[in-house]
Amino acid sequence: MHYHLPTIGPIESVDLPELGINNVLAKIDTGADSSTIWASNISESNGELTYTLFGPASSYYTGQKIRTKKYSQVIIKNSFGQKERRYRVTLKLNIAKSTIISKVTLANRDNNRFPILIGKRTLKGKFIVDVTKPQLTLDSHKVLMLVTKKGENNKNYVKRLQLEDIDIDYSAYSDLVFSIDHESSRITIRPSGCDVSDYGLVYFRTSLVAGHSNIAAAIARYLDARQVDFIDRVVNQSPNPDKVYQAVIFADNNIPIPKTIFMLPNLMKDSYEYLVAEIGLPFILKDTKGRKGDLNYLVDSKSGFDRALHEAIELEIWLIAQQYIPNDCDYRLLTLGGRVALAIKRSRVASDTHLNNVSKGARVELVDLNSFPTALIKQAEMAARLCQFQIAGVDMIQDKVSKLWYCLEVNKAPQIYTGSFIEEKELAVAKYLKKRLG
């Protein structure tokens, strides 16, 4: 008798029947060998493993301690290509109405959109994967309403909009945590841990007031990339893309960036330990709209973090936290009409700064573009085009340890008639203007 395997899509709902946990969204990954589940509070003692599924930030977290003597340790290569040791346990899973017993590794997936990843060892002989199958969301009938500030007016408005077949959540921008890099990006809501893209529709109730337009635009671009509907469509147009907006669009277009975390000051001020765990020490804190290296801090301690936050709050600015890239210099690539015209190497001279900005006294030299990898030039050009800047300065940096390149940001005002090599920059711009005239 021919046996028909159930067909599943790239995202499926998984139940853990022995634990009473249901409807957990899982990524189906035929490129991964092993299956992995988010776990926390992992410890081993006297031949017994203790762990808790998911983490406190997850809506699936129950705090229940699980103890087992049936476990093993394995070496897994993570998404960065690094090897790490993990514990492996056996769990009963329900997928697409099929109950299976699967070996899964335990890992911290706080920064991943999906708390469970199902790999090919679990899938083999049990399921057919159809990547064209429509993707699940947390609840396709659920709406997220985003507001600048929670209050009775918005709360009552939500109540009046509720219908029998839809459910509306509402959150403020101050509830959101952006965790962005080109490997895995999430925009989550505290404290539920839900991703904004888990909803069937996002309603930007207030977005163009109180300085929140760039945040709303970043979220809208993030939703667009994940095929999640939102209203109104005008929200995704940022008049002046700041560092948060740029990080989101670069990461979604596979332009390598330092891992970036953003939250408004109410969450940021209590998040030092979280930031250290996510991006390590030291890390960068900088103004989302900063220029010329102003309000840019290298944080290596809790006291330094507190000082930077205190100054930012007094100045009423917002900060992003970013992974520090060890370096001796960076590069400013002038792009005109989406093409790199010249490159300037900027090397800091002073030992008391981490900045390579010319305004901070950096030494500069003009660099032959032929010495740059073609892929790097293309990344810089794409970054400028994504920001829709015809004249821009793209800042690139190379990790002196790993030798990997990263895009730091794109500047709309790249100091054409100030700073260094003014004559060369003005000549390049003049040629570009002439070309535009035909």
C-alpha positions in Angstrom: 0.0 0.0 0.0 1.4 3.4 -1.0 1.8 5.7 2.0 1.2 9.4 1.5 3.5 11.6 3.6 1.9 14.8 5.0 2.9 18.0 3.2 4.2 20.9 5.3 5.3 24.5 4.5 8.4 26.6 5.5 6.6 27.6 8.7 4.5 25.2 10.8 2.7 25.2 14.1 4.1 22.7 16.6 2.5 21.3 19.7 4.4 19.8 22.7 1.6 17.5 24.0 3.5 16.1 27.0 4.0 19.7 28.3 0.7 21.2 27.4 2.3 23.8 25.1 0.5 24.3 21.8 0.7 26.4 18.5 4.4 27.2 18.7 5.6 28.6 15.3 8.6 26.6 13.9 10.8 27.2 11.0 11.1 24.2 8.7 14.7 24.2 7.4 15.8 21.5 5.0 19.3 23.0 5.1 19.8 22.3 8.8 20.8 18.9 10.0 19.5 19.0 13.5 16.3 20.3 15.1 16.6 23.0 17.8 14.3 24.4 20.5 14.7 27.5 22.6 15.7 26.7 26.2 16.9 28.6 29.2 18.1 27.8 32.7 20.1 24.8 31.5 22.2 23.0 34.1 23.6 19.5 34.6 24.3 17.8 37.9 24.9 14.2 38.9 23.9 12.8 35.5 20.6 14.8 35.4 19.9 17.6 33.0 17.5 20.4 34.1 16.2 23.1 31.7 13.2 25.3 31.0 11.7 25.6 27.5 11.8 29.1 25.9 12.7 32.2 27.9 11.0 34.8 30.0 10.5 37.1 27.0 8.6 34.4 25.1 4.8 34.1 25.2 5.3 30.3 25.3 7.4 30.5 28.5 5.8 28.7 31.5 8.8 28.6 33.9 8.3 24.8 34.3 11.5 23.0 35.0 12.1 19.8 33.0 14.4 17.1 34.4 15.8 14.2 32.4 18.5 11.6 32.6 18.1 10.8 28.9 20.3 13.3 27.1 23.6 13.7 25.3 26.0 16.4 24.2 26.8 17.2 20.6 28.9 19.7 18.7 26.8 21.9 16.4 27.9 24.5 13.8 25.7 27.6 14.3 24.5 30.1 11.7 27.8 32.0 12.0 29.8 28.8 11.1 31.1 28.6 14.7 31.1 25.3 16.6 29.4 25.1 19.9 28.5 22.4 22.4 24.8 21.7 23.0 22.7 19.3 25.0 20.4 17.1 23.0 17.1 15.7 24.4 14.1 13.7 23.1 10.7 15.4 22.8 7.3 14.4 21.5 6.1 16.8 18.8 2.8 17.2 17.0 3.3 18.6 13.5 0.6 18.7 10.8 -1.6 16.3 12.8 1.3 13.8 13.0 2.9 12.8 16.3 6.6 12.1 16.2 9.4 11.5 18.6 12.4 13.8 17.8 15.8 14.5 19.1 16.3 18.2 19.5 19.2 20.4 20.7 18.7 23.1 23.3 19.9 26.6 22.5 19.2 30.2 23.2 17.0 31.4 20.4 16.0 34.7 22.0 17.3 36.5 18.9 15.5 34.3 16.4 12.1 34.9 15.1 11.0 31.2 15.5 11.6 29.5 18.8 11.8 26.1 17.2 13.8 25.0 14.1 13.0 21.6 12.5 15.9 20.2 10.6 16.2 17.4 8.0 16.9 14.6 10.4 13.5 15.1 11.9 11.8 15.6 8.5 13.3 12.6 6.7 10.8 10.0 5.9 8.0 11.8 7.8 7.1 14.9 5.8 7.2 16.4 2.3 8.2 20.1 2.4 6.5 22.4 0.0 8.3 25.8 0.1 5.4 27.4 -1.9 2.9 26.6 0.7 1.5 29.8 2.3 3.3 30.7 5.5 1.6 30.6 8.8 1.4 33.7 11.1 0.8 33.8 14.8 -2.8 34.5 14.0 -4.0 35.6 10.6 -7.1 37.1 12.2 -5.1 39.2 14.7 -4.4 42.9 14.3 -1.6 44.8 16.0 -2.3 48.5 16.5 0.8 50.6 17.1 0.6 54.0 19.0 3.0 56.6 20.2 1.6 56.5 23.7 -0.8 54.1 25.5 -3.8 55.7 27.2 -7.5 55.4 27.8 -8.5 56.9 24.5 -6.6 54.3 22.5 -7.7 51.5 24.9 -11.3 52.4 24.4 -10.8 52.7 20.7 -9.5 49.2 20.5 -12.5 47.9 22.5 -14.9 49.6 20.0 -13.1 48.0 17.0 -13.2 44.4 18.3 -15.4 42.1 16.2 -16.3 38.5 16.8 -13.9 37.1 14.2 -10.9 39.4 14.8 -8.7 40.2 17.8 -6.8 43.4 18.3 -3.6 43.9 20.3 -2.2 47.3 20.9 1.3 48.4 21.8 3.3 51.6 22.0 6.6 52.1 20.1 8.2 52.2 23.6 7.3 48.4 24.0 9.4 47.4 21.0 12.9 45.9 20.8 14.7 45.9 17.4 17.4 43.3 17.1 18.9 43.6 13.7 21.7 41.9 11.7 22.0 40.3 8.3 21.8 36.8 9.8 18.6 37.2 11.8 16.4 40.2 12.5 13.5 40.6 14.9 11.2 43.4 16.1 9.6 42.1 19.2 7.1 43.4 21.7 7.9 43.4 25.4 6.9 41.6 27.5 5.0 39.1 25.2 8.0 38.3 23.0 5.8 38.3 19.9 7.3 39.6 16.6 5.4 42.4 14.9 5.4 40.2 11.8 3.4 37.5 13.6 0.2 39.4 13.0 -2.1 39.3 10.0 -2.3 43.1 9.9 -0.5 46.0 11.5 -2.4 49.2 12.0 -0.2 52.3 12.5 -2.6 54.3 14.5 -0.1 57.2 15.1 3.2 57.2 13.2 3.9 60.6 11.8 4.0 62.6 15.1 6.3 62.9 18.0 9.4 61.9 16.0 8.3 58.4 15.5 8.0 58.5 11.7 11.4 56.8 11.1 10.6 54.0 13.6 7.3 53.4 11.9 9.0 53.5 8.5 11.5 50.9 9.6 8.8 48.6 10.9 6.8 49.0 7.7 9.8 48.0 5.6 10.4 45.0 7.9 6.8 44.0 7.4 6.9 44.5 3.7 9.9 42.1 3.5 7.9 39.5 5.4 4.8 40.0 3.3 2.7 41.3 6.2 0.0 43.8 5.4 -0.2 47.2 7.1 -2.0 50.5 7.0 -1.4 53.1 5.8 1.1 52.4 3.1 2.5 55.9 3.3 4.2 54.9 6.5 7.0 53.0 4.8 8.4 56.3 3.2 11.1 57.7 5.4 12.0 61.3 4.5 15.4 61.1 6.1 16.5 57.5 6.8 18.1 57.3 10.3 20.4 54.6 11.6 17.5 52.4 12.7 15.8 52.5 9.4 19.0 51.9 7.5 19.9 48.9 9.7 16.5 47.2 8.9 16.7 47.7 5.2 20.4 46.7 4.9 19.9 43.5 6.9 16.9 42.5 4.8 18.9 43.0 1.7 21.9 41.0 2.8 24.3 43.9 3.4 26.5 42.9 6.3 26.1 45.3 9.3 27.3 45.2 12.9 24.6 43.7 15.0 22.3 46.5 16.0 19.8 46.8 18.9 17.4 49.7 19.3 14.8 50.5 21.9 13.4 53.7 23.3 15.0 55.1 26.6 12.4 53.5 28.9 13.6 50.0 27.9 17.2 50.9 27.1 18.1 52.2 30.6 17.4 48.8 32.2 19.0 46.7 29.4 22.7 46.8 30.0 23.0 43.0 30.8 20.8 42.2 27.8 23.0 44.3 25.5 26.2 42.7 26.8 24.8 39.2 26.3 23.7 40.1 22.7 26.6 42.1 21.4 29.4 41.8 23.9 31.8 44.3 25.4 32.8 46.8 24.4 29.9 48.0 22.4 28.9 51.3 20.7 26.1 53.6 21.7 25.3 56.4 19.3 22.7 58.9 18.4 20.2 57.5 15.8 20.6 60.8 13.9 24.2 61.6 14.8 26.8 63.1 12.4 30.6 63.7 12.5 31.0 61.2 15.4 29.0 63.4 17.8 27.2 61.6 20.6 29.0 58.3 19.8 30.2 56.3 22.9 32.4 53.3 23.3 30.9 51.5 26.3 33.0 49.1 28.3 31.3 49.2 31.7 27.9 49.7 33.4 29.0 53.1 34.7 29.9 54.2 31.1 26.6 52.9 29.9 24.7 54.9 32.6 26.6 58.1 31.8 25.8 57.8 28.1 22.1 57.1 28.7 21.9 60.0 31.2 23.4 62.5 28.6 21.1 61.2 25.9 18.0 61.5 28.0 19.0 65.1 29.0 19.5 66.0 25.3 16.3 64.1 24.3 18.0 61.9 21.8 17.6 58.2 21.1 20.5 55.8 21.0 21.2 52.6 19.2 23.5 49.9 20.5 25.8 48.3 18.0 28.5 45.6 18.0 32.0 47.1 18.1 34.1 46.2 15.1 37.8 46.1 16.0 39.6 48.3 13.5 42.4 50.8 12.8 40.5 52.7 10.1 37.3 53.0 8.1 36.5 54.1 4.5 34.1 56.8 3.2 32.9 55.9 -0.3 31.4 58.8 -2.2 28.5 57.5 -4.3 27.0 59.6 -7.1 23.8 58.3 -8.9 24.3 54.9 -7.2 27.9 54.5 -8.3 31.0 54.8 -6.2 33.1 57.7 -7.5 36.0 57.8 -5.0 37.1 56.3 -1.7 38.8 58.0 1.3 40.6 56.0 4.0 40.2 57.5 7.5 42.7 56.5 10.2 42.4 57.8 13.8 45.6 59.3 15.2 44.5 60.0 18.8 44.7 57.1 21.2 41.8 58.4 23.4 39.1 57.9 20.8 37.6 55.0 18.9 36.4 57.3 16.1 37.9 57.6 12.6 36.0 60.8 11.6 37.9 63.6 10.0 36.1 66.0 12.4 37.9 64.1 15.2 41.3 64.6 13.7 41.7 61.4 11.7 44.4 61.0 9.1 43.1 60.6 5.5 44.3 59.3 2.2 42.7 58.8 -1.2 42.4 55.2 -2.1 42.5 53.5 -5.6 39.1 52.0 -6.1 40.7 49.1 -7.9 42.1 47.9 -4.6 38.6 47.3 -3.3 36.8 44.0 -3.8 34.1 44.3 -6.4 31.6 42.8 -3.9 32.3 45.6 -1.5 31.8 48.3 -4.1 28.4 46.7 -5.1 27.3 46.6 -1.4 28.1 50.3 -1.0 26.2 51.1 -4.2 23.2 49.1 -3.1 23.2 50.7 0.3 23.0 54.2 -1.2 20.2 53.1 -3.6 18.2 51.5 -0.8 18.3 54.9 1.0 17.4 56.6 -2.3 20.3 59.0 -2.0 21.7 60.1 -5.3 24.7 61.8 -3.6 25.9 60.0 -0.5 28.8 58.9 1.6 28.8 55.2 2.5 30.9 54.3 5.5 32.5 50.8 5.4 34.7 49.1 8.0 36.8 45.9 8.1 37.2 43.8 11.2 40.9 43.6 11.6 40.6 40.2 13.3 38.0 38.3 11.1 38.7 40.5 8.0 35.0 40.7 7.4 33.6 43.9 6.0 30.5 45.8 7.3 28.5 48.8 6.2 28.2 51.3 9.1 25.8 53.8 7.6 24.9 56.0 4.6 25.2 59.8 5.0 23.0 62.1 2.9 25.4 65.0 3.4 28.9 63.6 2.7 30.9 66.8 3.2 31.5 67.6 -0.4 32.9 71.2 0.1 34.4 70.6 3.6 36.8 68.0 5.1 39.4 66.3 3.0 40.0 66.1 -0.8 37.6 68.9 -1.5 38.9 69.4 -5.0 38.5 65.8 -6.0 35.0 65.5 -4.5 33.8 68.6 -6.2 35.2 67.5 -9.6 33.4 64.1 -9.2 30.1 65.9 -8.4 30.5 68.3 -11.3 31.0 65.4 -13.7 27.9 63.7 -12.3 25.8 66.8 -12.7 27.0 67.2 -16.3 26.1 63.5 -16.9 22.6 64.0 -15.5 22.1 66.9 -17.9 22.8 64.6 -20.8 
